Amino acid sequence: MPTTRCPAAPAYPADPTPPIPETLAYSLTLPAALASAALARATTREVLRAHGLTDMLDPALQAVGELTAVASQFTESSNYYLTLRYRFSILRLIAYDSHPRHTSPHLATACDTRRRAALRVLACVCRACDGTWGFGEAREPGGGTRMWATLPRASAAAYGAP
């Protein structure tokens, strides 16, 4: 008897191997609500635990909270996107919102200044972890803005240590 309802669908056996850091690759679509930052942090906490990256929890949760709160504030649509990736001992967090780049240089400067100010805590976290952060025009088809943070594992694990 087939294990699937669709006879054309291939039957893949369940992979018994536990997740490892190098397989961490998740994307979330979140509603543009301030409560989504808490949901994103909770999801990130479980993802990092599942992949054995609990030593990065504090800076990663702070960074995700900052990115998602700002994305929720700036997006012009009903949702925004968050991606989590771990490669080469670096956790990369990216949030995409639908706020387009302004064509007027004065408006673009004012908007960038406002976004940079909203991300000041993220900047401090990344600096403390020897990581990077930034924002710019999204290259994806929908346009908008891409904000990112990178956290190297070695320095993120020491985050907050005396």
PyRosetta script that sets phi, psi and omega in degrees:
from pyrosetta import init, pose_from_sequence

init()
pose = pose_from_sequence("MPTTRCPAAPAYPADPTPPIPETLAYSLTLPAALASAALARATTREVLRAHGLTDMLDPALQAVGELTAVASQFTESSNYYLTLRYRFSILRLIAYDSHPRHTSPHLATACDTRRRAALRVLACVCRACDGTWGFGEAREPGGGTRMWATLPRASAAAYGAP")
pose.set_psi(1, 133.4)
pose.set_omega(1, -179.3)
pose.set_phi(2, -68.0)
pose.set_psi(2, 148.6)
pose.set_omega(2, 179.9)
pose.set_phi(3, -89.6)
pose.set_psi(3, 1.9)
pose.set_omega(3, 179.5)
pose.set_phi(4, -128.6)
pose.set_psi(4, 155.6)
pose.set_omega(4, 179.5)
pose.set_phi(5, -78.5)
pose.set_psi(5, -21.8)
pose.set_omega(5, -179.9)
pose.set_phi(6, -98.9)
pose.set_psi(6, 115.5)
pose.set_omega(6, -176.7)
pose.set_phi(7, -65.7)
pose.set_psi(7, -21.2)
pose.set_omega(7, -179.5)
pose.set_phi(8, -86.7)
pose.set_psi(8, -13.8)
pose.set_omega(8, -177.8)
pose.set_phi(9, -76.1)
pose.set_psi(9, 132.4)
pose.set_omega(9, 178.0)
pose.set_phi(10, -70.5)
pose.set_psi(10, 146.4)
pose.set_omega(10, 177.9)
pose.set_phi(11, -94.8)
pose.set_psi(11, 112.4)
pose.set_omega(11, 178.6)
pose.set_phi(12, -99.1)
pose.set_psi(12, 130.0)
pose.set_omega(12, 177.5)
pose.set_phi(13, -70.3)
pose.set_psi(13, 149.7)
pose.set_omega(13, 177.1)
pose.set_phi(14, -64.6)
pose.set_psi(14, 134.6)
pose.set_omega(14, 179.9)
pose.set_phi(15, -83.5)
pose.set_psi(15, 113.9)
pose.set_omega(15, -177.0)
pose.set_phi(16, -78.5)
pose.set_psi(16, -6.9)
pose.set_omega(16, -178.1)
pose.set_phi(17, -72.9)
pose.set_psi(17, 132.3)
pose.set_omega(17, 178.1)
pose.set_phi(18, -70.5)
pose.set_psi(18, 154.5)
pose.set_omega(18, 178.1)
pose.set_phi(19, -61.3)
pose.set_psi(19, 144.9)
pose.set_omega(19, 176.4)
pose.set_phi(20, -121.4)
pose.set_psi(20, 163.9)
pose.set_omega(20, -178.4)
pose.set_phi(21, -52.7)
pose.set_psi(21, -41.9)
pose.set_omega(21, -175.2)
pose.set_phi(22, -66.9)
pose.set_psi(22, -13.8)
pose.set_omega(22, 178.2)
pose.set_phi(23, -98.6)
pose.set_psi(23, 6.4)
pose.set_omega(23, -179.5)
pose.set_phi(24, -73.0)
pose.set_psi(24, 112.4)
pose.set_omega(24, 178.2)
pose.set_phi(25, -157.9)
pose.set_psi(25, 101.6)
pose.set_omega(25, -176.5)
pose.set_phi(26, -132.3)
pose.set_psi(26, 146.8)
pose.set_omega(26, 174.1)
pose.set_phi(27, -132.5)
pose.set_psi(27, 136.4)
pose.set_omega(27, -178.6)
pose.set_phi(28, -126.6)
pose.set_psi(28, 143.1)
pose.set_omega(28, 168.4)
pose.set_phi(29, -106.3)
pose.set_psi(29, 123.6)
pose.set_omega(29, -175.6)
pose.set_phi(30, -120.0)
pose.set_psi(30, 145.3)
pose.set_omega(30, 176.0)
pose.set_phi(31, -68.4)
pose.set_psi(31, 148.7)
pose.set_omega(31, -179.4)
pose.set_phi(32, -78.4)
pose.set_psi(32, 71.6)
pose.set_omega(32, 178.8)
pose.set_phi(33, -135.5)
pose.set_psi(33, 145.8)
pose.set_omega(33, -178.2)
pose.set_phi(34, -60.9)
pose.set_psi(34, -27.9)
pose.set_omega(34, 178.5)
pose.set_phi(35, -66.2)
pose.set_psi(35, -17.9)
pose.set_omega(35, -179.0)
pose.set_phi(36, -65.9)
pose.set_psi(36, -26.2)
pose.set_omega(36, 177.8)
pose.set_phi(37, -61.5)
pose.set_psi(37, -40.6)
pose.set_omega(37, 178.4)
pose.set_phi(38, -66.1)
pose.set_psi(38, -40.3)
pose.set_omega(38, 177.4)
pose.set_phi(39, -64.2)
pose.set_psi(39, -41.8)
pose.set_omega(39, 178.9)
pose.set_phi(40, -64.3)
pose.set_psi(40, -40.5)
pose.set_omega(40, 177.8)
pose.set_phi(41, -64.9)
pose.set_psi(41, -43.3)
pose.set_omega(41, 179.7)
pose.set_phi(42, -63.2)
pose.set_psi(42, -41.8)
pose.set_omega(42, 178.1)
pose.set_phi(43, -64.4)
pose.set_psi(43, -44.6)
pose.set_omega(43, 179.3)
pose.set_phi(44, -61.4)
pose.set_psi(44, -41.2)
pose.set_omega(44, 178.6)
pose.set_phi(45, -57.7)
pose.set_psi(45, -47.8)
pose.set_omega(45, -178.8)
pose.set_phi(46, -68.0)
pose.set_psi(46, -38.6)
pose.set_omega(46, 178.8)
pose.set_phi(47, -63.4)
pose.set_psi(47, -46.3)
pose.set_omega(47, -179.9)
pose.set_phi(48, -64.8)
pose.set_psi(48, -38.8)
pose.set_omega(48, 176.7)
pose.set_phi(49, -63.1)
pose.set_psi(49, -45.5)
pose.set_omega(49, -178.5)
pose.set_phi(50, -61.9)
pose.set_psi(50, -32.6)
pose.set_omega(50, -176.9)
pose.set_phi(51, -96.7)
pose.set_psi(51, 10.1)
pose.set_omega(51, 175.9)
pose.set_phi(52, 72.1)
pose.set_psi(52, 31.4)
pose.set_omega(52, -178.8)
pose.set_phi(53, -116.2)
pose.set_psi(53, 38.4)
pose.set_omega(53, -178.0)
pose.set_phi(54, -66.4)
pose.set_psi(54, -21.0)
pose.set_omega(54, 178.6)
pose.set_phi(55, -69.2)
pose.set_psi(55, -11.2)
pose.set_omega(55, 179.9)
pose.set_phi(56, -104.9)
pose.set_psi(56, 4.3)
pose.set_omega(56, -172.3)
pose.set_phi(57, -55.2)
pose.set_psi(57, -52.8)
pose.set_omega(57, -172.9)
pose.set_phi(58, -58.7)
pose.set_psi(58, -55.0)
pose.set_omega(58, -179.5)
pose.set_phi(59, -68.3)
pose.set_psi(59, -33.8)
pose.set_omega(59, -179.5)
pose.set_phi(60, -66.2)
pose.set_psi(60, -43.5)
pose.set_omega(60, 179.8)
pose.set_phi(61, -66.5)
pose.set_psi(61, -38.3)
pose.set_omega(61, 177.1)
pose.set_phi(62, -64.2)
pose.set_psi(62, -44.5)
pose.set_omega(62, -179.2)
pose.set_phi(63, -64.7)
pose.set_psi(63, -44.6)
pose.set_omega(63, 179.0)
pose.set_phi(64, -62.2)
pose.set_psi(64, -42.6)
pose.set_omega(64, 178.4)
pose.set_phi(65, -60.3)
pose.set_psi(65, -42.8)
pose.set_omega(65, 179.7)
pose.set_phi(66, -67.4)
pose.set_psi(66, -47.2)
pose.set_omega(66, -179.1)
pose.set_phi(67, -60.9)
pose.set_psi(67, -44.9)
pose.set_omega(67, -176.2)
pose.set_phi(68, -73.3)
pose.set_psi(68, -34.9)
pose.set_omega(68, 177.2)
pose.set_phi(69, -64.3)
pose.set_psi(69, -41.7)
pose.set_omega(69, 179.9)
pose.set_phi(70, -70.7)
pose.set_psi(70, -40.3)
pose.set_omega(70, 177.6)
pose.set_phi(71, -60.8)
pose.set_psi(71, -41.6)
pose.set_omega(71, 178.9)
pose.set_phi(72, -64.0)
pose.set_psi(72, -36.3)
pose.set_omega(72, -179.3)
pose.set_phi(73, -72.8)
pose.set_psi(73, -37.0)
pose.set_omega(73, -173.7)
pose.set_phi(74, -93.4)
pose.set_psi(74, -24.5)
pose.set_omega(74, -173.7)
pose.set_phi(75, -62.4)
pose.set_psi(75, 147.4)
pose.set_omega(75, 178.1)
pose.set_phi(76, -103.8)
pose.set_psi(76, 0.3)
pose.set_omega(76, 178.8)
pose.set_phi(77, -109.2)
pose.set_psi(77, -176.4)
pose.set_omega(77, -177.4)
pose.set_phi(78, -85.5)
pose.set_psi(78, -1.6)
pose.set_omega(78, 178.9)
pose.set_phi(79, -151.5)
pose.set_psi(79, 173.2)
pose.set_omega(79, 175.2)
pose.set_phi(80, -148.5)
pose.set_psi(80, 173.3)
pose.set_omega(80, -172.2)
pose.set_phi(81, -124.2)
pose.set_psi(81, 145.6)
pose.set_omega(81, 177.2)
pose.set_phi(82, -130.4)
pose.set_psi(82, 133.3)
pose.set_omega(82, 174.7)
pose.set_phi(83, -122.6)
pose.set_psi(83, 143.9)
pose.set_omega(83, 176.8)
pose.set_phi(84, -124.4)
pose.set_psi(84, 126.9)
pose.set_omega(84, 179.0)
pose.set_phi(85, -139.4)
pose.set_psi(85, 143.4)
pose.set_omega(85, 175.1)
pose.set_phi(86, -127.6)
pose.set_psi(86, 116.4)
pose.set_omega(86, 178.9)
pose.set_phi(87, -144.7)
pose.set_psi(87, 141.3)
pose.set_omega(87, 174.7)
pose.set_phi(88, 53.2)
pose.set_psi(88, 41.4)
pose.set_omega(88, 178.3)
pose.set_phi(89, 64.0)
pose.set_psi(89, 26.3)
pose.set_omega(89, 178.2)
pose.set_phi(90, -130.8)
pose.set_psi(90, 128.8)
pose.set_omega(90, 173.8)
pose.set_phi(91, -89.6)
pose.set_psi(91, 123.0)
pose.set_omega(91, 179.9)
pose.set_phi(92, -111.8)
pose.set_psi(92, 123.6)
pose.set_omega(92, 179.8)
pose.set_phi(93, -115.4)
pose.set_psi(93, 127.8)
pose.set_omega(93, -179.1)
pose.set_phi(94, -133.1)
pose.set_psi(94, 131.2)
pose.set_omega(94, 174.5)
pose.set_phi(95, -117.4)
pose.set_psi(95, 134.7)
pose.set_omega(95, 178.3)
pose.set_phi(96, -115.8)
pose.set_psi(96, 127.3)
pose.set_omega(96, 172.3)
pose.set_phi(97, -123.2)
pose.set_psi(97, 166.8)
pose.set_omega(97, -172.3)
pose.set_phi(98, -88.4)
pose.set_psi(98, 3.9)
pose.set_omega(98, -178.4)
pose.set_phi(99, -68.2)
pose.set_psi(99, 115.5)
pose.set_omega(99, -176.3)
pose.set_phi(100, -79.2)
pose.set_psi(100, 161.7)
pose.set_omega(100, 174.6)
pose.set_phi(101, -69.1)
pose.set_psi(101, 134.8)
pose.set_omega(101, 179.2)
pose.set_phi(102, -75.4)
pose.set_psi(102, 142.9)
pose.set_omega(102, 178.7)
pose.set_phi(103, -80.8)
pose.set_psi(103, -27.5)
pose.set_omega(103, 177.2)
pose.set_phi(104, -78.4)
pose.set_psi(104, 125.8)
pose.set_omega(104, 179.8)
pose.set_phi(105, -58.7)
pose.set_psi(105, -36.2)
pose.set_omega(105, -179.8)
pose.set_phi(106, -67.9)
pose.set_psi(106, -43.9)
pose.set_omega(106, 177.2)
pose.set_phi(107, -65.9)
pose.set_psi(107, -39.8)
pose.set_omega(107, 179.5)
pose.set_phi(108, -61.8)
pose.set_psi(108, -43.4)
pose.set_omega(108, 179.0)
pose.set_phi(109, -64.3)
pose.set_psi(109, -44.2)
pose.set_omega(109, 179.5)
pose.set_phi(110, -63.8)
pose.set_psi(110, -42.2)
pose.set_omega(110, -179.3)
pose.set_phi(111, -67.1)
pose.set_psi(111, -43.3)
pose.set_omega(111, 178.0)
pose.set_phi(112, -61.7)
pose.set_psi(112, -40.2)
pose.set_omega(112, 178.8)
pose.set_phi(113, -63.7)
pose.set_psi(113, -41.9)
pose.set_omega(113, 179.0)
pose.set_phi(114, -64.9)
pose.set_psi(114, -43.1)
pose.set_omega(114, 179.8)
pose.set_phi(115, -66.8)
pose.set_psi(115, -43.5)
pose.set_omega(115, 179.7)
pose.set_phi(116, -59.6)
pose.set_psi(116, -41.9)
pose.set_omega(116, 178.0)
pose.set_phi(117, -64.3)
pose.set_psi(117, -38.5)
pose.set_omega(117, 179.4)
pose.set_phi(118, -68.0)
pose.set_psi(118, -23.4)
pose.set_omega(118, -178.2)
pose.set_phi(119, -100.8)
pose.set_psi(119, 16.8)
pose.set_omega(119, -175.5)
pose.set_phi(120, -64.6)
pose.set_psi(120, -34.5)
pose.set_omega(120, 177.2)
pose.set_phi(121, -68.1)
pose.set_psi(121, -40.3)
pose.set_omega(121, 175.9)
pose.set_phi(122, -57.9)
pose.set_psi(122, -42.2)
pose.set_omega(122, 179.1)
pose.set_phi(123, -59.9)
pose.set_psi(123, -41.3)
pose.set_omega(123, 179.2)
pose.set_phi(124, -65.5)
pose.set_psi(124, -42.8)
pose.set_omega(124, 179.1)
pose.set_phi(125, -62.2)
pose.set_psi(125, -47.2)
pose.set_omega(125, -179.1)
pose.set_phi(126, -64.1)
pose.set_psi(126, -40.1)
pose.set_omega(126, 178.3)
pose.set_phi(127, -62.8)
pose.set_psi(127, -43.2)
pose.set_omega(127, -179.8)
pose.set_phi(128, -65.6)
pose.set_psi(128, -24.7)
pose.set_omega(128, -178.4)
pose.set_phi(129, -102.7)
pose.set_psi(129, 11.0)
pose.set_omega(129, -176.9)
pose.set_phi(130, 57.1)
pose.set_psi(130, 31.9)
pose.set_omega(130, 179.5)
pose.set_phi(131, -101.5)
pose.set_psi(131, -170.3)
pose.set_omega(131, 178.5)
pose.set_phi(132, -128.1)
pose.set_psi(132, 161.9)
pose.set_omega(132, 176.0)
pose.set_phi(133, -153.1)
pose.set_psi(133, 164.8)
pose.set_omega(133, 177.6)
pose.set_phi(134, 170.9)
pose.set_psi(134, -176.5)
pose.set_omega(134, 175.9)
pose.set_phi(135, -154.5)
pose.set_psi(135, 157.2)
pose.set_omega(135, 179.8)
pose.set_phi(136, -173.9)
pose.set_psi(136, -177.0)
pose.set_omega(136, -179.5)
pose.set_phi(137, -66.0)
pose.set_psi(137, 133.7)
pose.set_omega(137, 178.3)
pose.set_phi(138, -72.5)
pose.set_psi(138, 137.9)
pose.set_omega(138, 179.4)
pose.set_phi(139, -89.2)
pose.set_psi(139, -3.5)
pose.set_omega(139, -177.5)
pose.set_phi(140, -72.3)
pose.set_psi(140, 159.9)
pose.set_omega(140, -176.9)
pose.set_phi(141, -56.2)
pose.set_psi(141, -33.4)
pose.set_omega(141, -178.4)
pose.set_phi(142, -76.8)
pose.set_psi(142, -10.3)
pose.set_omega(142, -178.5)
pose.set_phi(143, 72.8)
pose.set_psi(143, -154.9)
pose.set_omega(143, -179.4)
pose.set_phi(144, 95.7)
pose.set_psi(144, -151.7)
pose.set_omega(144, -175.9)
pose.set_phi(145, -125.7)
pose.set_psi(145, 140.8)
pose.set_omega(145, 176.7)
pose.set_phi(146, -112.5)
pose.set_psi(146, 127.2)
pose.set_omega(146, 174.9)
pose.set_phi(147, -117.0)
pose.set_psi(147, 141.9)
pose.set_omega(147, -177.2)
pose.set_phi(148, -142.7)
pose.set_psi(148, 160.2)
pose.set_omega(148, 172.0)
pose.set_phi(149, -144.9)
pose.set_psi(149, 140.5)
pose.set_omega(149, 173.6)
pose.set_phi(150, -120.9)
pose.set_psi(150, 136.2)
pose.set_omega(150, -178.9)
pose.set_phi(151, -128.1)
pose.set_psi(151, 106.8)
pose.set_omega(151, 175.3)
pose.set_phi(152, -65.8)
pose.set_psi(152, 137.9)
pose.set_omega(152, -173.9)
pose.set_phi(153, -61.2)
pose.set_psi(153, -45.2)
pose.set_omega(153, -175.2)
pose.set_phi(154, -58.7)
pose.set_psi(154, -47.0)
pose.set_omega(154, -178.4)
pose.set_phi(155, -80.4)
pose.set_psi(155, -29.5)
pose.set_omega(155, 177.3)
pose.set_phi(156, -67.7)
pose.set_psi(156, -33.5)
pose.set_omega(156, 178.8)
pose.set_phi(157, -66.0)
pose.set_psi(157, -26.4)
pose.set_omega(157, 179.9)
pose.set_phi(158, -92.5)
pose.set_psi(158, 2.4)
pose.set_omega(158, -177.5)
pose.set_phi(159, -58.2)
pose.set_psi(159, 129.2)
pose.set_omega(159, 178.1)
pose.set_phi(160, 82.8)
pose.set_psi(160, -4.4)
pose.set_omega(160, 179.2)
pose.set_phi(161, -74.6)
pose.set_psi(161, 147.3)
pose.set_omega(161, -179.5)
pose.set_phi(162, -67.4)
pose.dump_pdb("model.pdb")
